[in-house]
Amino acid sequence: MNLFRNNGRMAGLFYLIFILTTVSASIVRSRLIVSGDAAATANNIMGSELFFRMGFVTELVSAVFFLLAAWALFVLLKPVNQNLALLFLLLNLGGVAVECINALNLFAALQFLSGANYLNVFQTGQLQAMAMSSLNSYTSGFIIAQIFFSAWLLPLGYLVYKSRFLPKFLGILLILDFFGNLSWFLQFFLLPGYGILAYPGNVIGFIAEISITLWLLIMGVKQQK
């Protein structure tokens, strides 16, 4: 059915927009935030305030499209198992909610550096330190969201594997991505000095999410029987 195939391509399109906006927001942060240097970070942000604000908005847009991608996948996969499809949709929604609330830490950093009159009781160095603390809190909140974004991959991967209209290898990659994201979460909070441990999981995640995005967008899905 053409509608069924179009649902697959719509899911792929939403996922692609999510990936592109996520990468764009990440690039903004990487260019402005200097790890461990509050003064340099503050100067970068205030020197490119519009750029920083664009990164903030892009972060929220990426979250919306991630939820839309999850919804489109729910519509696509609920004939396989509606309960599991609803489960991964709710898990994705939980992660998106955490991500959006956590994004306020980015905006808080900007407020600390805004020069508003009510901030005159603090010295410049203190304001820069508080802004940096907000940015660090954003990073921690982003990793917290990964517990939801890990969990949603398990039922999603299982349904992709069990479906007869998507290739099984995509389901296997998504299940592996679950373990990769989970290892990133555990490494960040339990072994913060060993970031290298998260690299294999990040590579698997990149391969899995790019693979399902391109497959849905280009190949679509097999006709439903």
C-alpha positions as CSV (number, residue, x, y, z in Angstrom):
1,M,0.0,0.0,0.0
2,N,1.4,3.4,-1.0
3,L,0.2,4.9,2.3
4,F,2.1,2.3,4.3
5,R,5.3,3.0,2.3
6,N,4.8,6.7,2.7
7,N,4.6,6.3,6.5
8,G,8.0,4.7,6.4
9,R,9.5,7.5,4.4
10,M,7.9,10.1,6.6
11,A,9.5,8.4,9.6
12,G,12.9,8.5,7.8
13,L,12.4,12.2,7.0
14,F,11.6,13.1,10.6
15,Y,14.6,11.1,11.8
16,L,16.9,12.8,9.3
17,I,15.8,16.3,10.3
18,F,16.3,15.3,14.0
19,I,19.9,14.1,13.2
20,L,20.7,17.3,11.2
21,T,19.3,19.6,13.9
22,T,21.0,17.7,16.7
23,V,24.4,17.9,14.9
24,S,23.9,21.6,14.2
25,A,23.1,22.3,17.9
26,S,26.1,20.3,19.0
27,I,28.4,22.3,16.6
28,V,27.2,25.5,18.1
29,R,28.0,24.4,21.6
30,S,31.4,23.0,20.7
31,R,32.4,26.3,19.1
32,L,31.4,28.4,22.0
33,I,32.0,26.3,25.1
34,V,35.6,26.0,26.3
35,S,35.8,23.1,28.7
36,G,37.1,24.2,32.1
37,D,37.5,27.9,31.1
38,A,34.5,30.0,32.3
39,A,35.9,33.3,31.2
40,A,36.7,32.2,27.6
41,T,33.3,30.5,27.4
42,A,31.5,33.7,28.6
43,N,33.4,35.8,26.1
44,N,32.5,33.4,23.3
45,I,28.8,33.4,24.2
46,M,28.5,37.1,24.5
47,G,30.5,37.7,21.4
48,S,28.2,35.4,19.4
49,E,24.9,35.7,21.4
50,L,22.7,35.2,18.4
51,F,24.6,32.1,17.4
52,F,24.2,30.7,20.9
53,R,20.4,31.5,20.8
54,M,20.1,29.8,17.5
55,G,21.7,26.7,19.0
56,F,19.2,26.8,21.8
57,V,16.3,26.9,19.5
58,T,17.7,24.2,17.2
59,E,18.1,22.0,20.3
60,L,14.3,22.3,20.9
61,V,13.5,21.8,17.3
62,S,15.5,18.6,17.2
63,A,13.6,17.3,20.2
64,V,10.3,17.9,18.5
65,F,11.4,16.1,15.4
66,F,12.7,13.2,17.4
67,L,9.2,12.8,19.0
68,L,7.6,13.1,15.5
69,A,10.0,10.3,14.3
70,A,8.9,8.1,17.2
71,W,5.3,8.8,16.5
72,A,5.7,7.9,12.8
73,L,7.5,4.7,13.8
74,F,4.7,3.9,16.2
75,V,2.2,4.2,13.4
76,L,4.4,2.0,11.2
77,L,5.1,-0.7,13.8
78,K,1.9,-0.9,15.9
79,P,0.5,-3.7,13.6
80,V,3.4,-5.9,14.8
81,N,2.7,-5.3,18.5
82,Q,0.7,-2.3,19.6
83,N,1.7,-2.5,23.3
84,L,5.4,-2.5,22.6
85,A,5.0,0.2,20.0
86,L,3.2,2.4,22.6
87,L,6.0,1.6,25.1
88,F,8.8,2.9,22.9
89,L,6.7,6.0,22.1
90,L,6.2,6.7,25.8
91,L,9.9,6.1,26.5
92,N,10.9,8.5,23.7
93,L,8.4,11.1,25.1
94,G,10.0,10.8,28.5
95,G,13.5,11.5,27.1
96,V,12.2,14.4,25.0
97,A,10.6,15.9,28.1
98,V,13.8,15.6,30.1
99,E,15.8,17.1,27.2
100,C,13.5,20.1,26.8
101,I,13.5,20.9,30.5
102,N,17.2,20.4,30.6
103,A,17.7,22.9,27.7
104,L,16.7,25.6,30.2
105,N,20.2,25.3,31.6
106,L,21.5,26.7,28.3
107,F,19.2,29.7,28.6
108,A,20.1,30.1,32.3
109,A,23.8,30.5,31.3
110,L,22.8,33.2,28.9
111,Q,20.8,35.0,31.6
112,F,23.8,35.0,34.0
113,L,25.8,36.8,31.4
114,S,23.1,39.2,30.3
115,G,24.3,42.1,32.5
116,A,20.8,42.6,34.0
117,N,20.6,45.0,36.9
118,Y,19.6,42.4,39.4
119,L,22.9,40.6,38.8
120,N,25.0,43.6,40.0
121,V,25.4,42.0,43.4
122,F,27.7,39.4,41.8
123,Q,31.2,40.0,40.5
124,T,32.0,39.2,36.9
125,G,34.0,36.1,37.8
126,Q,31.2,34.8,39.9
127,L,28.7,35.3,37.0
128,Q,31.0,33.5,34.6
129,A,31.4,30.6,37.0
130,M,27.6,30.3,37.5
131,A,27.1,30.3,33.7
132,M,29.7,27.6,33.4
133,S,28.0,25.6,36.1
134,S,24.7,25.8,34.2
135,L,26.4,24.6,31.1
136,N,27.9,21.7,33.0
137,S,24.4,20.9,34.4
138,Y,23.1,20.9,30.9
139,T,25.6,18.2,29.9
140,S,24.6,16.1,32.9
141,G,20.9,16.5,32.1
142,F,21.6,15.5,28.5
143,I,23.2,12.3,29.6
144,I,20.2,11.6,32.0
145,A,17.9,11.8,29.0
146,Q,19.9,9.0,27.4
147,I,18.4,6.5,29.9
148,F,15.1,7.0,28.2
149,F,16.7,7.2,24.7
150,S,18.4,3.9,25.5
151,A,15.3,2.2,26.7
152,W,13.2,3.1,23.7
153,L,15.6,1.4,21.4
154,L,15.0,-2.1,22.9
155,P,11.3,-2.4,22.0
156,L,11.9,-0.5,18.8
157,G,14.7,-2.8,17.7
158,Y,12.6,-5.9,18.6
159,L,9.6,-4.7,16.6
160,V,11.8,-3.8,13.6
161,Y,13.4,-7.3,13.8
162,K,10.0,-9.0,14.1
163,S,8.4,-7.0,11.3
164,R,8.4,-8.5,7.8
165,F,8.6,-5.1,6.1
166,L,12.0,-4.0,7.4
167,P,15.3,-5.9,7.3
168,K,16.3,-7.8,10.4
169,F,19.8,-6.3,10.5
170,L,18.2,-2.9,11.3
171,G,16.5,-4.4,14.4
172,I,19.8,-6.0,15.5
173,L,21.6,-2.6,15.1
174,L,19.0,-0.8,17.2
175,I,19.2,-3.4,20.0
176,L,23.0,-3.0,20.0
177,D,22.5,0.8,20.1
178,F,20.5,0.2,23.3
179,F,23.5,-1.3,24.9
180,G,25.8,1.4,23.5
181,N,23.7,4.3,24.8
182,L,23.3,2.6,28.1
183,S,27.1,2.2,28.4
184,W,27.5,5.9,27.7
185,F,25.0,6.8,30.5
186,L,26.8,4.4,33.0
187,Q,30.3,5.5,32.0
188,F,29.4,9.2,32.5
189,F,28.1,8.9,36.0
190,L,30.0,5.9,37.3
191,L,33.4,6.2,35.5
192,P,33.6,9.9,34.5
193,G,37.4,9.7,33.9
194,Y,37.1,6.9,31.3
195,G,35.3,8.6,28.4
196,I,37.0,6.2,26.0
197,L,34.7,3.4,27.2
198,A,31.7,5.1,25.6
199,Y,33.4,5.4,22.1
200,P,32.4,1.9,20.8
201,G,28.8,2.5,21.8
202,N,28.7,5.9,20.2
203,V,30.0,4.4,16.9
204,I,27.4,1.7,17.0
205,G,24.7,4.3,17.7
206,F,25.8,6.4,14.8
207,I,25.7,3.4,12.4
208,A,22.3,2.2,13.7
209,E,20.5,5.6,13.5
210,I,22.0,6.6,10.2
211,S,21.2,3.1,8.8
212,I,17.5,3.1,9.8
213,T,17.1,6.7,8.7
214,L,18.5,6.2,5.2
215,W,16.7,2.9,4.8
216,L,13.3,4.4,5.6
217,L,14.0,7.5,3.6
218,I,15.4,5.8,0.5
219,M,14.2,2.2,0.5
220,G,10.9,2.7,2.4
221,V,9.2,-0.5,3.6
222,K,8.0,-3.6,2.0
223,Q,4.4,-3.8,1.2
224,Q,2.3,-5.0,4.1
225,K,0.6,-8.3,3.7
